[in-house]
Amino acid sequence: MADSNPLIKALPPALDYISYLTLLEYNLTAEQLPTLHDILQDATLTANIGWDLVHLLLPLLPESQTCLQDVARLGNPREVVLKVTELLEALAVGDEDGEDEDEDGDVEKEGKEGKEEKGESTEESDAQTIKTTAEGSTSSQTQDNSNAEDKAGKKSKLPHVPPILRFTALIDMLTILHPRIKTKHPSRFLSTSLQAVLPAYATQAQHSEATESLLAFVKTFAGSKRPRLPPRKSSTQIPTQPQPAPASAPDPEGSNEPVAPEEDALQKRLLQSFLTFVVEGYLSLVPTDEEAVAMSWSSRLQEQSHPEKTIPGRKTMREAYEHDETLHNRDSVVGQMLALARDLSLSTTDYIHTITEPETPPNNDDDDDTLPSSPSEIPHSRLGCLYLLSATLASSSLFHAPSSLDILDLPLFPSYATILNNLLAASSSIGTEAPALIDSLLFLGLHILDTKGFGRPPQEDMVFTDTLRHLSLLSANTPSPTLRYHAHILTSRLLHAHPEGNVRLAFIKDTLEHCPYENLKGSAVGWLKEEIRIANASSTE
């Protein structure tokens, strides 16, 4: 029965590799995948045809997952990595097939050139190809038309594969492929892949599977420095010993040269940068609802610092994140990201440096495809570093996890004021930013006030005024009532904490006279009343 299967009958050397790929293109179906899986165990065959099987197998997901893993394990890793990168770039722009119109012609041309190099005539190659693709054909033109119709018909019959399935399958392949590449400069392959992954992830970040696959990918490079934690929720499934992964073939083009000395630093910096951008992509798209806003760090901190303001009988944010599965998973994912950041040697010093230093303008003279030659050329995501810094502080303040961060390294002035200016000053309408960004900024300010206090006021009153202006605009414009409330609380606490009464009154006066927002004018009236109350209390003492 197996001998009658065309995939087995036509195996090389019965056909050359290009002709066999053509046969697979027109005959591969979901029913043939088990047979193809057995065929791909031939490492020599897979090394020669694996690179061009990826786009044929993606439309057959999820059944083709095993075959894609075979290609990743046994195919030529350099060729397959480039093909996977190409398909990720296509996925980012919505071209799920990732095929050029002239792809078939290019393959045919490559096949002819290969035959000529081996001393065979192109006429003999053409005759063999026509014979294998359609026996009994009397005209090459008729055959081309028939093949085009068959190909279009086959595609129309295939079920639609969700882009998220394609994305996770390609990332799983990269997880296997990159460790297989043995070269003096592995960062060149890694950089190219990461640049293709990020735009594709931006289109799939709303799916938890996309983030999980990327974290698993980064973990293969970061290494496992701690045992895997058991799930927090109980399960009826009995854990079993994981099966060892199938062996991968060596890199056929591998070099015996030692890895260049600068490569370790380059790869670590690439992965650090990549993780910060993944964190930014994930948290920027975290949905907001009436119950929770982004990670609700500012709400949970307020509940912990001021329990007297909690409404009796109402579920707290802490309880919501403990018992609601969706919110609980958010905490778990951010916890995994924070653990990976530590494994990659990212520190709070790195986060603070990135979000407080002026942003370096991009060099427009550089080609987009230029590969970095030093770690300093690879930027971290500002928002990603802010989120990781907030997650670090939240883990220590909300969950009592040990932290190496000294809050003295992050005073309100000038550090926090600089962060607000860097992340909000460029906005045309402060308050319309991502909820996760606003929540993180407010949490950071509240945390510094609770732990360090106001500290020393800035030497220039304008710095203090600009800080209050940024926060008060958040309290006026942010769509979320929860974030508006926290922004108002932080603005009020900062205003009344300044030691100079004339500076406080100057800001209140300016708000009442020039602010275009009526709700802020109402807040200014409340601030003025509080100043009068404080003054009266001081005079009676």
N, C-alpha and C positions, 0 to 999 in steps of 0.2 A: 504493500500500500504506500509506504514511504517513497519507493522508487518512482511511483507515478506522480508524486508531488512536483510541480514545475520548479519550486524553489530549491529542491534537492537535486533534481535531475540536471539543472543547468549550472550547478555549482562549478566554479573554476576548478580545474582547467578547461572544462567543457566550454565555458565562455570566459572572455576576459572580464576584468573588474568593471569597466565602464558599461559593458553590455549587460552584466549581471545587475548593476544598479538600475539600468533601464527596465529590465524585467521586473525588478522589485517595485518600481514606481507604478507599473500598470497592473500588477497582480497582488500586491500586498493588501490583505484585509485583516480584520480583527481575528477571524478564524485561523489565519496563518501565523499569528504571533507566537504561539507555543513552538511551532516549527522553526520560526526565525530565531527564537531564543536559543534553541539547540544549535542552530547553525552558527550563531555569533560566539559560541564557545571556542571556535577556531580563532585564536588570537591573530594569526597572520591575515586571515580574511577580514576580520573586524578592523585591523589596523589600516587596511587598504580602502575599505568602503564605509567605515563608521562615520566619517565626517559628513557624508552626504545622505546618511540615513536619518539624521536628527529631524529634518523638516518633514520627512515622510512619516515619522512615528508620532510627532506631536498631535496631528489630527485624530489619532487613534487612542489618545488618552481617555480614561486612566488605564485601559488594558495594556498599553504599550510601555508602561512604567518600567517593567523588568527589562525590556529590550533597551530602553534608554540607559539604564544602569549598566547593561552589558557594554554598550558603546563607550560610556564614560570610563569603565574599568579596563577595557581591552583595545579601544581605538587609539589612534595616534593622538596623544593628549594635546599637542600643539595645534593640530588641525581642528580637532573637535572643539577646543576652547574658542578658537576664532569663529567657528560656525555658531556656537552657543551665543557668543557675544553679538554676532550679527542678528540673530533671532531676537535677542533681548532689545536691541536697538529698534527692530521692526515692531516689537510689541509696544514700545514706548510711544510710537506714532500711530498705533492702531492697525498696523499691517501685520495681521496674525500669521499669514503664510510666510512672510519674509522672503519671498521669491521674486527675483527680477523677471521681466518679461522675456529677456533673452537668455535665461538660465539654461534652458534646454539646448539652445544653440551653442552656448559656451561649453557645456559638457561634451557635446558632440565634437566641437572643434578640438577640445583638449584630448579627446579620445583619438582623433585622427593624428594629432601631433605626436602623441605617445606611440602610435603604431609606426609613424615614420622614423622615430628615433630608434625603434627596434628593428628597422629594416623591412617593415611590412608596408605594402602599398595601401593607400587610402581607399582604393577601390575594393580591396579584399576586406578592409574593416567595414566599409559601408555594406557590403554584401552580407557579412556575418551579422551585423546589427539588424538589418532588415529581416534576415532569416529567423533570428531569435525573437523579435518582437511580433512578427506576424507571418507565420509560415504560409506559404502559398501565395504571397502577395506578388502581383505582376507589375506593380508600378510604385516607385518610391513616392511620387506625389500623392497617390491614393492612400498609401500607408500613412503619410504625414497627416493627412486630413482625418483619417480614421483614428490615429493616435490622439490627436487633439480633441476629437469628440469623446473618445473613451476617458481621457483625463478629466475633461470638464464634467462628464457624467459621473465619474467616480467621486469628484469633489462635492458635487451637489447631493450625493447620497450619504455622505459622511455626516454624522450628528455634530452639532456645534459644540466645540470644546470651550468652556469658559476660560477667559484669559488668565484667571488666577491659577488654574490647573497647569497651563503652559508655563507660567512664571515659576511656580514652585518646582516643577519638573526640571526646568533649566537651571535653577539655583542648586538643586540637589546634584545635578551633573557637575556644576562648578566645584562643589564640595569635594567631589572625588577627583576631578581633573587636576586642579592646581597643585596638590601635593605630589602628583605624579611627574610634573615637569621638572627635569633636572637640567639646570642651565646656570651659567655664571651670573645672570641678571634676572632672577625670577620676578623681581618687582615690575619689570616691563609688561609681562603677561598679566600680573595682578592689577596693575594700574588700568590697563585697557579694559579688563573685565569690570572693575568697580565703576568706571565711568559709564559703562553701558547699563549696569544694574540700577543705579540711582534713578535715572529717568523712568525706567520701567517700574520700579517700586512706587514711584509717585502716582502711577495710575492704578496701583493695586493695594495701597497702604490701608485702605478701609477694611481689607480682609485680614483677620488675625493670622491666617495661614501664611501670608506673605511675610509678615514680621517674624514669625516663628522660624521660617526657612532661612531668613537672613541671619538671625541670631545663631542658628546651628552652623551656618557657613562661617561666620566669624569665629565661632568657638573652635573650629578645626585648626585655626591658626593660633588662637590665644592659648589653647591647651586647657585641660581640665585641672584647675588648681584646688578644687574642693569637691567632695563627694556630691553627687546629685541628690537634691532634697526630695523627700517623698511628697506626694500631693497633700495639700492641707485637708482636703475633703476626703472622707472615707470612700472606699471603693470595694465592690464585691469581687473584683477581679483579683486573682491570685498572681502575684508577680512571678515571672519565670526568668530563668537565666537567659540573657540575650544571646542570640546566635552570632558567632563571629562573622564579620563581613567577608564576602568572597575576595580572594586575592586579586590584585590589579597587576596588569602587565607592566614591565619596565618601559621607560621612555625610549622608543627606538632611535630617537635622535639625541638622546641624553649625552651630556658632556661630562667628562671625568674631571674637568677643571673645578677647583674649589669655588664656592660662592664668594663673590667679591666682598671685601670687608665692609663696605658701606651698605650692603644689601639688608642686613638685619634691621638697621635703623630706618631705612627707607620703607621696608615692608611694615614695620610696626607703626610708623607714622601714617602710612596709607590706611591701615586698618583702624587706627584711632580716628582719623578724619572721617572715614566711611561710617563708623559707628555713630559719631556725633550727627552726621547728616541723616542717618536712619532714625535716630532719636527725634530729631526735628520733624522728619516726615511723619512719624507715628503720632507724636503728641499734637502736632498742628492739626491733625484730622480727627482727633478724639471727639466724638459727638458730645453735644451739650444738651441736657434736658432740664426739666424743672427740678429734678432731685439732685443732680450732680453737674458741676461745671468743670470740664476737663478733669484734672486730678483732685480738685477740691482741697488742695493743700492749705489755702488761706482759711477756708471754712473749718477744717479739722483743727488747725492751730488755734483759731479763735475759741472753739469749743473747749480745747484743753486749757488754754490760758485764762479764759473767763467763763467757767462753768455756770456762774450765776446768771449769765445771759441766755442760757439754754432754756427753751420753752418746755415745761414739764409735759410728759406724755407724748412728745413728738420725737420721732426717730432721729437720732443724731447722724451726722455724716460718718462718724466712726463706725456706728452700727450698720449703716448702709453699705460701707465698703467691706465689712466683715461678712455680711449675709447675702448681699446681692451678687449673683454669680458674675454678671457682666462687669460690675465695678471691682469685684475681687480680682478678676482676671487682669484688669488694668494695672492694679498694684503689682501683680505677679510679673507681668511683662516688663514694667519699669524696674522691678527688682532684678530681673535677669539682665537688663541693659546695664544697670549699675554694677552688677557683679562682673560682667564682661569688661566694662571700663576699667575696673580695678585689675583684672587679669592682663589688660593691655597697658598697664602702668599709667593710666590717666589719673591725674590727681586734682584736688581742689585748686591747687596753684595754677594748673593749666586752665581750668575753667575760669578762674578770676582774671587771669591774664588775657584770655581771649575776649571776654565781655567788657573789660575796662580799657583795653588798648584801642587806639584809633584803627579803624578798618583800613587795610591796605588796598588801594584801588587796583583793579586787575590791569595787567599789562596787555593792552590791545595789540601790541606788536607780536605777541607770541601766538603761535599756531595752536589751535584747540587740541591737536593731536600730539603736541610736544609732551614728552614724558618727563616727570620731575627728576632732577639730578641730585637733589639734596632734600633732607627732611624739611628744611625751612621754607621750601617752595610749596608745601602741601598745607592748605589752610584747614582749620577746624571750623565747624559751624557755630556761629555765635549763639543762635537759638538753642542748638543742641547742647552747648556747654552750659547755658543758663538752666536748661531743664535738668541736666545731670547735677549741677550744683544744688538746685532746689531739691532734687531727689535725695542727695546726700544729706542735706540739712533735715529733710522730712524723716529720713530713716533714723536719725539720731534724736530728733525732738519728739516725733510722733510714735516711733517704735522702739526708742531707747537703744538703738544699735550703736556700737562704738564708732567714733568718728575722729579722724586726725585733724579736722578743720578747727583752727583757732579763730574764733569770731573776731579777735582783735585784728585779723588780717582783712576784715571787711567792715569798716565803720560806715556810718551813714554818710559822712562827708570826709573825703571826697568820693569814696568808692561807689556807694549806692547811688549818689547823685549822677555820677558818670555813667553808670549802667542805664539809668533811666534816659539820660540824654542820648546815649548811643543807640538805644533800641526804640525810642519813641520820637526823638526830635525830627527824624526824617519822614515821619508819617504825615500825610496831608490832613488826616482827620484822626486825632488821637482818640482811642476808644473803640475803633473798628478793627483792631488787631485780633489775631487768633485768641480765643478764650484761654488756651493753655499759656500763652505768653503773658497775658494780663494776670492770670492767677499766680504764675510764678513770680512776677515782679512784686505783687502785693504780699505774697507769702514771705518773700525775701525781706521786704521792708519791715513787716510785722515781727518777723523772727529776730532781726537785729535790734529792734526797739525792746522786745521782751527780754533779750539776753544781755545786750550791751548798753541799752539806753540811748539817749540822744547823743551823748559824746560831746566833742568840741564842735561849736558852730563853725561854719565856713568863714574864711577871712572876708570874702566878698558876699554882701547881702544878695546879690543877683543870683548866686548859685543856689541859695536857700529859696529864693522866690521862684526860680525856674523849676526846682524840685516840687514845690507846692503846686505850681501851675500844671505840671504834667499829671500829678496825682488827682488834682481837682477836676481836670478835663476827663480823666478816666471815670470819676464818680458821676460826671454829667452825661457822658456819651455812650458808655458801655451798655449794650443791649441787656445783659444779664442783671437782674435786680440784686442778685447775691454779690456779684463783683462790684456793682455800684456801691453797695453798703460797705463792703470791706475797704474800697477806695476812700470813701468818706471817712471811715474810722481812722485810717492811716493818715489822711490829710489833717484831720482834726488833732490827732495826737502829736504829729510833727509840729503843727502850728503852735499849739499851746506849750510845747516843750522848749521852744527857743527862749533863751534867757533875756533877750532884749525886747521890752514891751513896745518900743517904737517900731521895731521891725515887724512884729506881729500885727500891730494896728495898721501899718502901711499896706500890708497885703490885704487885710480885710477891706480897707478903704478903696484900694484899687479894684477889688472884685466888685464892690457895690457900685462903683462909678462906671466901670468900663466893660465888665463881663457881659457878653450877649446872651448868656444862658440864665433863665429865670430860676431854675432849680439851684444853680450855684449861688445866686443872690440870696435865695432862701437859706442856704447853708451859711453864707457869710453873716446873716442876721443871727443865726444860732451861735456862730463863733464869737460875735460881738457880745452877746448876752453872757457867754461863758467867761469872756475876759472881764466883764463888769463884775460878775459874781466872784471871780478870783481876786480882783482888786478890792472888793468890799470885804472879803474874808481876810485878806492880808491887813487891811486897815484896822479891823476889830481885834486882831491878835496883839 
